[in-house]
Amino acid sequence: MLTTFRGTRTAHVLLQHIRLAHRIRGKAPIYCRTIKDRIDEINYKDELYTSRIDIGLPKTKNETRNARLSRLEHLKNLKADQKLEQLARNFELQIDLDETKKDWLQTCGPKQKKQVADHYAIFEHLYGEGYFIPYLNLEVLYDLKDGSYLPVYTGNVIKPAEALEYPAVNYESDADSLWTLALTSLDGHLTENDKEYVHWLVANIPGNSVEKGDTIVEYMQPFPLKGTGYHRYVFVLYKQNGPLSYNIKKVTSTSVLRDRTFVTRDWYKQYQDNITPAGLAFYQSHWDNTVRDFFHSVLHRKEPVYEYDFPKPYIRPQEWFPRRKPFNIYMDKYRDPKEINKEYLLRKLKTEDPFKMPPPPLKFPNAQPLPKNMPSWLKLHEKKIRLRWGRVNDV
Amino acid sequence: MNYLRPFTVQIVSRNNSTASNVFVNRNPRNLERIRIARKPDGYHLDKPGRKFWHKLSLTSSNRTVTAQVVHYINGPVIEAKTSEWALRKQLYSIKDTSAYINLGRVFAQRCLESGISEIYCDIKPVEGGKVDRFLKEVVNGGIKLEEPETYKKPSPWDRYRPEKPWEVAEE
């Protein structure tokens, strides 16, 4: 092995890390890759598949020389403000968060929103290789009926119970431009997982009054299925070149769910010359009781319930003569788990009586004497059941 | 990628012919939220450790202080700087303690708006210092500075059955 290190690359190796008395397992440190190299190699994707296209509106230029000068002037005034200095030195300076938010939306907000949307793979699942920077701030507010509103930002959690009715939507617009608003669920499709449901689609919105637009698809509440975790619901606002009539069947709240199947990418591809995405807001939602009501009262069907499919634990092949293994635990590993659970269930039912109160749980379960002639493995087994350890919990 | 593992139907007695048997949730943050996703393991001898999904990083340079949420794959996700105009406009100095305090408030707000409320943090601040005040503001803003443990499905022979995180959230 030493000869390897006498090569030209010896300079890069810290010899203190090599235990020369031992044989080195695997490749020598100069040749082997780190775990990071190997993960990067696995995750490598060709540029052809990772290059992306900006499909959004260009940034409006508002940075002028005057604006820059006024900023400098403003900073100078801040430094001269003695009141502000006192506040800052006493740690009492509290900036106005609403104003900060407003300035943030004007400056670096859109780019950071895009960054977060990428984190949630919003653009990837909406448009594939396309993306846009949401320069237009889309304000979506769900009415909570108690006088307060729940806004949709970028990925905050909103329960289905809070989103039963369509939200108020607001954005900056001049009166004569036309807009399209779409709400789609990226994860919610019941049969085809790479498709979406369109929950709300309003076209030809004049200015920012959504009520005056043509509602093509009526609003439907989010319904994240039980056991499937958090689903994403995305509002996208498109700017239209002129009046448009989408070739989509009108969907009302009473039509079947199948009619709402939607693929944003295909739809956008068809109308891309006439619409441009401008605003973005999305939220996450997970199961609550209103989803069950929705399935029963609106869709008239049973609610599907899912559970995560964990990988099976490894159990090594059974041996004829296993050494140093407790025989009962060893044998149980190779039995049908349903059969074992049945045993536990029968045992439980033996003591239960539907017409009597169950006996109170033992206060000191291990202080109850067991028969003297009981074998020790069975004693341990009984103790485990009394303490509710292990398989007894599966019943 | 581990977030593409399928969800399969729990045994439903009455047949649901309209719903598919395998449901894939494409949301890349879903498994992290319901605590099933893996954390990058195998670096426990490294310092700083890498066992996290989201990590809080606070860096200060001569001209600015930056707070970031760093994801273990996607890198920096959320960012707040004192030198950005939104903050600088109202601050007296962009490096003093007040700047750190206000940065914490703004940062916490942005994290909550992006649906990230639990962040791993390995910063050990000096008590009463700038960084300490920053972290306190972040906590006051509603951010938890530790990430939950990953849920490991118990094998039948294991002693305990930990609660399933996705069932706890339902109440």
Interface residues (C-beta under 8 A of the other chain):
Chain A: I35 R71 H74 L75 L78 K79 D81 L84 E85 L87 A88 R89 F91 E92 L93 Q94 I95 D96 L97 E99 T100 K101 D103 W104 T107 C108 Q112 Q115 V116 D118 H119 Y120 A121 H125 Y153 T154 G155 N156 V157 L186 D187 L190 T191 E192 N193 D194 L225 G227 T228 G229 Y230 H231 R232 Y283 Q284 H286 W287 D288 R301 K302 P304 V305 Y306 E307 Y308 D309 F310 P311 P313 I329 D332 K333 P337 I340 W389 G390 R391 N393 D394
Chain B: R5 P6 F7 T8 V9 Q10 V12 R14 N16 T18 A19 S20 V22 F23 V24 N25 R26 N27 P28 R29 N30 L31 R33 I34 I36 G42 H71 N74 P76 V77 I78 E79 E84 W85 A86 L87 R88 K89 Q90 L91 Y92 S93 D96 T97 S98 I101 N102 R105 V106 Q109 R110 L112 E113 S114 G115 I116 R133 K153 S155 P156 W157 D158 R159 Y160 R161 W166 A169 E170
